[in-house]
Amino acid sequence: MKKRIYTILLSITLIGNAYSQTIEEQLNQVYPVADTTSNPQLQTQFSSQFDLIAMMNPESYIANYYAAFSKAMLSYSGKDQKSRDEMLDIADQFYEKAKTIEPTNQETYVLGALLANARLSVDGGSRWKEQGEIFEKNLSAARAINPNNPRIAHLKGVAVYFTPKMFGGGKKNAIEYLLKAEELFKTETESSVLKPHWGARRNAYFVGLCKEEK
């Protein structure tokens, strides 16, 4: 009940301050806390807040980016294929807006890869070819712009982690990418919410999983 009241109050605050705050100020009310939780219920609440910010700022690249990103991350904890796909359908709508605003931004390509990976995790058996190609195409485009973007190596590592060993996946093959991402995350500046810098905490989690096997 308290969490629901918090969500309602935060929504009211966001709407009330929409015309007096910058995009950065609006996002800073949500992102710092949202970035530290893995609780699906809290992720749902924060995702709704990102949706609201994007709807209040339809021409903002970063607002649409975070709305799509939060839905993609939330989809991984979905309970069934239908609800997860519906969540990703909404994410795609925000992603398309972000892509229209900044089509060649390296983070736009990274986001495209994340969404493809999320679709794969829902039903990899029937989607591996189509979504796998979209995933690799987006990572390749991001890499061409900035090969030192840590999210590229992170997403590749996570994808390899969940790929069957017979197809070159598994922990042993994934950790190479995850450790590379770990080093690149150390050089990244987390100075502003306006510049995506997510991934370090999630990457550390997967590095830990890989090392458990050794």
C-alpha positions in Angstrom: 0.0 0.0 0.0 2.8 2.4 0.9 4.6 1.7 -2.4 1.4 2.4 -4.3 0.9 5.7 -2.5 4.5 6.6 -3.2 3.9 5.9 -6.9 0.8 8.1 -7.0 2.6 10.9 -5.1 5.6 10.8 -7.4 3.3 10.9 -10.5 1.5 13.9 -9.1 4.9 15.6 -8.4 6.2 14.8 -11.9 3.1 16.3 -13.5 3.0 19.3 -11.3 6.7 20.1 -12.0 6.7 19.2 -15.7 6.6 22.8 -16.8 9.2 24.1 -14.3 11.7 21.3 -14.5 14.2 20.3 -17.1 14.3 16.7 -18.5 17.3 16.0 -16.3 15.5 17.1 -13.2 12.5 15.0 -14.0 14.6 11.9 -14.7 16.7 12.4 -11.6 13.5 11.9 -9.5 13.3 8.4 -10.8 16.5 7.0 -12.3 18.9 7.0 -9.3 16.5 4.7 -7.3 15.3 2.7 -10.3 18.9 1.8 -11.2 19.5 0.1 -7.9 16.6 -2.3 -7.7 15.9 -5.8 -9.1 12.5 -6.0 -7.5 9.9 -6.6 -10.3 7.2 -4.7 -8.4 9.4 -1.6 -7.9 10.6 -1.9 -11.5 7.0 -1.8 -12.7 6.4 1.4 -10.6 9.5 3.1 -11.9 8.8 2.0 -15.5 5.4 3.7 -15.2 7.2 6.9 -14.1 9.5 6.8 -17.1 6.4 6.3 -19.3 4.9 9.4 -17.8 8.0 11.5 -18.3 8.2 10.4 -22.0 4.6 11.2 -22.6 5.1 14.7 -21.1 8.2 15.1 -23.2 7.4 13.4 -26.5 10.2 15.1 -28.4 12.9 14.2 -25.9 15.3 11.5 -27.1 16.5 10.6 -23.6 12.9 10.5 -22.1 11.8 8.0 -24.8 15.0 6.1 -24.4 14.5 5.4 -20.7 10.8 4.5 -21.2 11.9 1.9 -23.7 14.8 0.7 -21.6 12.8 0.3 -18.4 10.2 -1.8 -20.2 12.9 -4.0 -21.8 14.5 -4.7 -18.4 11.1 -5.3 -16.8 10.2 -7.8 -19.5 12.9 -10.2 -18.3 11.0 -10.8 -15.1 7.6 -11.3 -16.8 5.6 -14.4 -15.9 4.4 -15.5 -19.3 5.2 -15.0 -23.0 2.1 -12.9 -23.8 2.6 -10.3 -21.0 6.3 -10.1 -21.8 5.7 -9.5 -25.5 3.0 -6.9 -24.7 5.5 -5.1 -22.5 8.1 -5.2 -25.3 5.5 -3.9 -27.8 5.2 -0.8 -25.6 8.9 -0.6 -25.4 9.2 -0.7 -29.2 6.9 2.3 -29.4 9.1 4.5 -27.3 12.2 3.0 -29.0 10.9 4.0 -32.4 10.4 7.6 -31.2 13.9 7.7 -29.8 15.3 6.3 -33.0 13.4 8.9 -35.1 15.0 11.7 -33.0 18.6 10.3 -32.9 18.8 7.4 -35.4 22.7 7.2 -35.4 23.3 7.6 -31.6 25.4 4.7 -30.4 23.0 4.2 -27.5 20.1 3.9 -29.9 21.8 0.9 -31.4 22.6 -0.5 -28.0 18.9 -0.1 -27.0 17.9 -1.9 -30.3 20.2 -4.8 -29.4 18.7 -4.9 -25.8 15.2 -5.1 -27.2 16.1 -7.9 -29.6 17.8 -9.8 -26.8 14.6 -9.4 -24.7 12.5 -10.8 -27.5 14.9 -13.7 -27.8 14.6 -14.4 -24.1 10.9 -14.8 -24.4 11.1 -17.5 -27.1 14.6 -18.1 -28.3 13.6 -21.4 -30.1 11.6 -19.7 -32.8 13.1 -16.3 -32.8 16.9 -17.0 -32.8 17.4 -16.2 -36.5 15.4 -13.0 -36.8 16.1 -11.4 -33.5 19.6 -12.8 -33.4 20.4 -10.9 -36.6 18.8 -7.7 -35.3 20.8 -8.1 -32.1 24.2 -8.5 -33.9 23.4 -5.8 -36.5 22.7 -3.2 -33.8 25.8 -4.2 -31.8 27.9 -3.9 -34.9 26.6 -0.5 -35.7 27.2 0.7 -32.1 30.7 -0.8 -32.2 31.5 1.1 -35.4 30.8 4.3 -33.6 32.4 3.5 -30.2 34.1 0.1 -29.7 34.7 1.1 -26.1 31.0 1.4 -25.1 30.8 -1.1 -22.2 27.2 -2.0 -22.9 28.2 -3.6 -26.2 30.5 -6.2 -24.5 28.0 -6.6 -21.7 25.1 -7.4 -23.9 27.2 -9.8 -26.0 28.4 -11.5 -22.8 24.8 -11.9 -21.5 23.7 -13.3 -24.9 26.5 -15.8 -24.9 25.8 -16.8 -21.3 22.3 -17.9 -22.3 23.3 -19.5 -25.5 23.6 -23.4 -25.3 27.1 -24.7 -25.1 26.7 -26.7 -28.2 26.3 -23.4 -30.1 29.3 -21.7 -28.5 27.6 -20.3 -25.4 27.7 -20.9 -21.7 29.6 -19.3 -18.8 33.1 -20.2 -20.0 32.6 -18.3 -23.2 30.6 -15.5 -21.8 33.0 -14.3 -19.2 35.5 -13.0 -21.8 33.0 -10.4 -22.9 31.8 -9.7 -19.4 35.3 -9.1 -18.1 36.0 -6.8 -21.0 32.8 -4.9 -20.2 33.8 -4.7 -16.5 37.1 -2.9 -17.4 35.3 -0.5 -19.8 32.7 0.3 -17.2 35.5 1.5 -14.9 36.4 4.2 -17.4 32.9 5.4 -18.0 31.8 8.7 -16.4 28.4 8.6 -14.7 28.1 12.3 -14.6 24.5 12.8 -15.8 21.3 10.9 -16.3 21.2 12.5 -19.8 24.0 10.1 -20.9 23.1 6.4 -20.5 25.5 4.6 -18.3 23.6 1.6 -17.1 24.9 -1.9 -17.0 27.8 -2.0 -14.5 25.8 -3.6 -11.7 24.1 -6.1 -14.0 27.4 -7.0 -15.5 29.0 -7.6 -12.1 26.1 -10.0 -11.4 26.8 -12.1 -14.5 30.5 -12.1 -13.8 29.8 -13.5 -10.4 27.6 -16.2 -12.0 30.4 -17.2 -14.4 33.0 -17.3 -11.7 30.9 -19.6 -9.5 31.5 -22.4 -12.0 35.3 -22.2 -11.7 
